[in-house]
Amino acid sequence: MPIVNINLIAGRSQDQLKGLIEDVTSAVVKNTGAPAEHVHVILNEMQPNRYSVGGVLKSDEK
């Protein structure tokens, strides 16, 4: 049973998240041969003020 964890900054629409999950599931099925019903995708959405790159919070970027 493949388990895929995806961390991303919150702010995408429900349709975008659904498309992402569908595409990731298809890629896992294609490349592992696992049946789609066994592929688990976990989305972890972070608020921009809880994630930084190079010491700068995403919420502080211009």
Secondary structure, DSSP 8 states (H G I E B T S, - for coil): --EEEEEEES---HHHHHHHHHHHHHHHHHHH---GGG-EEEEEEE-GGG-EETTEEGGG--
